[in-house]
Amino acid sequence: IQVESDLLRFFQPEHPLTRSTELMESKLSGATALAVLFEGKSDTFKDPAALKAMREFERWAEALPEVDRAVSMAALVEEMNWAFHEEDSNYRQVPDDRKLVSQLLLVYDGNDLQEMVNRDYSKSRMGLSLNVHGAHQIRAVIEKINARLQAHPIPGARFETAGYGRLFADQEDLLVMGQVKSFSGAFLQI
């Protein structure tokens, strides 16, 4: 027996929810939100090595067919470095100098940064937009992410997956285990 939870499969293809989700995914990005949370020590995410590893992971994640978009503070730092160097393509990278990273982060005045990193730069979040909806498909993406980050860790940081996608994938496992335990308890009592 294989259990699958895919919210969109409960609706007909012509249902407004199904059609609007397909339209959003074709014009923007995937509707399933998944986050990868990184935690280190104070100023871990001012370290060029950590940011470069995060950016490398972000590029890897965006190359997955199930991921439409990924966004992290490393991409923001890379973009700022490029912009401050007159959009010279040679500077479209995370700087090697920790002081330059700190200066770029000090100059940044947008709210986007606060959504991706805490004030002491010890915790950071990468958002992923997935184009898959089934619990098994989401679980497979989470397993790929876990394997990649265990093989290529972010220096000085631990990681964990979170978000709606993780909740949905875990919910199915908990539901099945609850049903198995309920059935086993009822069978033993009878």
C-alpha positions in Angstrom: 0.0 0.0 0.0 1.3 3.4 -0.9 -0.2 6.5 0.5 0.1 9.8 -1.3 -1.1 13.2 -0.3 -1.4 15.7 -3.1 -3.9 18.5 -2.4 -4.4 19.3 -6.1 -5.4 15.8 -7.0 -8.6 16.3 -4.9 -9.7 18.8 -7.5 -10.6 18.3 -11.1 -8.2 19.8 -13.7 -10.7 22.5 -14.6 -11.3 23.6 -11.0 -10.3 27.2 -10.3 -7.7 26.2 -7.7 -6.0 23.7 -10.0 -6.0 26.2 -12.9 -4.8 29.1 -10.8 -1.9 27.0 -9.4 -0.9 25.9 -12.9 -1.0 29.5 -14.1 1.0 30.8 -11.2 3.6 28.1 -11.7 3.9 28.7 -15.4 4.2 32.4 -15.1 6.1 32.8 -11.7 7.4 29.9 -9.7 6.4 26.8 -7.8 3.7 27.1 -5.2 5.2 24.7 -2.6 7.4 26.6 -0.1 10.4 24.9 1.4 13.0 26.5 3.5 16.5 25.4 4.5 17.6 26.9 7.8 21.3 27.3 8.6 22.6 27.9 12.1 26.1 28.7 13.2 27.8 31.1 15.6 27.7 34.9 15.6 28.9 36.3 12.3 29.0 32.9 10.6 27.1 34.4 7.7 29.6 37.2 7.2 32.3 34.6 6.4 33.0 34.5 2.7 33.6 30.7 2.8 30.1 30.1 4.3 28.5 32.4 1.9 30.2 30.9 -1.1 29.2 27.4 0.0 25.6 28.6 0.5 25.6 30.2 -3.0 27.0 27.0 -4.5 24.2 25.0 -2.8 21.7 27.5 -4.0 22.8 27.1 -7.6 22.7 23.3 -7.2 19.2 23.5 -5.8 18.0 25.7 -8.6 19.2 23.1 -11.1 16.9 20.5 -9.6 13.9 20.0 -11.9 11.6 20.2 -8.8 12.9 23.6 -7.8 11.8 26.7 -9.7 13.5 29.3 -7.6 15.9 29.6 -4.7 16.8 32.7 -2.8 19.4 33.3 -0.1 21.4 36.1 1.5 24.5 34.8 -0.4 22.8 35.7 -3.7 22.0 39.2 -2.3 25.7 39.7 -1.3 26.8 38.5 -4.7 24.4 40.9 -6.4 25.5 43.8 -4.3 29.2 43.1 -5.0 28.4 43.1 -8.7 26.4 46.4 -8.5 29.1 48.2 -6.4 31.7 47.3 -9.1 29.8 49.0 -11.9 28.1 45.7 -12.9 31.4 44.2 -14.1 30.7 40.5 -14.6 34.1 39.6 -13.0 32.5 40.8 -9.7 29.4 38.7 -9.9 30.5 36.6 -7.0 30.7 36.6 -3.2 33.7 38.6 -2.3 36.7 36.8 -0.7 37.3 39.6 1.8 35.3 39.4 5.1 35.6 43.1 5.6 34.1 43.8 2.2 31.2 41.4 2.9 30.6 43.3 6.2 30.6 46.7 4.4 28.2 45.5 1.8 25.8 44.2 4.5 26.2 47.5 6.4 25.3 49.6 3.4 22.3 47.5 2.5 19.1 49.2 3.5 16.4 46.8 2.2 14.0 44.6 4.3 14.8 41.5 2.2 18.0 40.9 4.2 16.1 40.7 7.5 14.0 37.9 6.1 17.1 35.9 5.3 19.4 36.4 8.3 19.1 37.4 11.9 20.9 40.5 13.4 24.0 38.7 14.7 24.4 36.7 11.4 24.3 33.4 13.2 21.1 32.1 11.5 20.1 32.3 7.9 17.3 31.0 5.8 17.2 30.0 2.1 13.8 29.9 0.5 12.9 27.4 -2.2 9.9 27.3 -4.5 9.0 23.8 -5.5 6.8 22.9 -8.5 5.8 19.5 -7.0 2.8 19.0 -4.7 2.7 15.4 -3.6 4.2 14.4 -0.2 6.4 11.7 -1.8 7.8 14.2 -4.3 8.5 16.8 -1.6 10.1 14.1 0.6 12.3 13.1 -2.3 13.5 16.7 -2.7 14.2 17.0 1.0 16.2 13.8 0.9 18.3 15.2 -2.0 18.9 18.4 -0.1 19.9 16.5 3.1 22.3 14.3 1.1 23.8 17.3 -0.7 24.4 19.3 2.5 25.8 16.3 4.4 28.3 15.7 1.5 29.0 19.5 1.1 28.3 21.2 4.4 28.2 25.0 4.9 31.4 25.8 6.9 30.5 26.4 10.6 26.8 25.8 10.2 24.2 23.1 10.8 21.1 22.8 8.6 17.5 21.8 8.8 14.6 21.8 6.3 11.4 23.6 7.2 8.4 25.3 5.7 5.0 24.2 4.3 6.6 21.5 2.1 8.3 19.9 5.1 5.2 20.1 7.2 3.2 18.5 4.4 5.7 15.6 3.9 5.9 15.0 7.6 2.1 15.1 8.1 1.7 12.2 5.8 4.2 10.0 7.7 2.5 10.9 11.0 -0.9 10.1 9.6 0.1 6.7 8.3 1.9 5.8 11.6 -1.1 6.9 13.6 -3.4 4.7 11.5 -1.0 1.7 11.9 -0.9 2.2 15.6 -4.6 2.6 15.9 -5.3 -0.5 13.8 -2.7 -2.5 15.8 -4.2 -1.4 19.1 -7.8 -2.2 18.0 -6.6 -5.6 16.6 -5.0 -6.5 19.9 -8.0 -5.5 21.9 -10.4 -7.4 19.8 
